[in-house]
Amino acid sequence: MASAQNIRAGGAHVELWVNDRMTAGLRRASMSLRRFGRLSEDVSRRLLRAGTMMALPIAAAGRQFAIFEHQMAEVSTMLDVPSKHMERFSKEIISMSIQFGKGTDELSKGLYNILSATIDASKAIEVLAVSSKAAVAGLTDTATAASTIAGVLNAYGLSAAHAEDVSDILFTTVKRGQTTFAQLSGFIGKVTSIAATAGVEFHELGAAIALVTRAGIPTEVALTGIRQALAKMVKPAHQ
């Protein structure tokens, strides 16, 4: 009897021990599964983030390319035969953007201004390069510098080869006078045509502007006064 009781007690002990081991094993397995689940979720999130991060530059590049295409499409409207020049224009604008640290939007506007000023398409990139240098040195934008330089070239009937000379005279005027490149750009168009008609060379006009502004007269007032004086030379009063 005692022996049977011992056997039952021993069996119960073994059963409890087995159950405990099984419970512990299941608990460990359950914990491992939860850890694996969390790890899987973490890996999935990381992959999703990585995929998103990889996709962002591609999407941004696509948008930038579309914007650049639109910019160049506007430039092409200034050309009689766009196919003859647009490939070169696109390559040069990208190259200049890197070289001068200017955006393609600014450079394309500059090129548009140059072409709209009837500068020959074959020479337009030359003028744009000079304008970009002028913009960097004169603390202005390329479109403004291009419009100013092209305007002077047209007023004096000069070829695109003189773009750098015009840029140099503008900077000498700024250096010798009391004005800025941006101020000259805003108002010099009022006086260049009449100065050319009066036979006043551009470097002489620059010297006059420098002299008058150095006396403390604002750029706009100085250029208006010079224009009036030149008008009297071109068409003198009866007196």
HUZIBEL-V395489 format. One line per field, one symbol per residue. ss: DSSP state (a for helix, b for strand, c for the rest). psi: psi as a letter, one per 40 degrees, with the letter a starting at -180 (. if undefined). burial: # if it has 9 or more other C-alpha atoms within 8 Angstrom, else .. Layout:
ss: ???
psi: ???
burial: ???
This chain:
ss: caaaaaaaaaaaaaaaaaaaaaaaaaaaaaaaaaaaaaaaaaaaaaaaaaaaaaaaaaaaaaaaaaaaaaaaaaaacccccaaaaaaaaaaaaaaaaaaacccaaaaaaaaaaaaaccccaaaaaaaaaaaaaaaaaacccaaaaaaaaaaaaaaccccaaaaaaaaaaaaaaaaaccccaaaaaaacaaaaaaaaaccccaaaaaaaaaaaaaccccaaaaaaaaaaaaaaaaccccc
psi: ddddddddddddddddddddddddddddddddddddddddddddddddddddddddddddddddddddddddddddeeidgddddddddddddddddddefiiddddddddddddeefhhdeeddddddddddddddefaiddddddddddddddefiideeddddddddddddddagiiddddddedddeddddddeehidddddddddddddeehiddddddddddddddddgiid.
burial: ...................................................................#..##.###.##..#..##..##.###.##..#.#.#.##########.#.#.#.##############.#.#################.#.#.###.##.######.####.#####.##########.#.#.#..##########..#.#..###.##..###.#.....
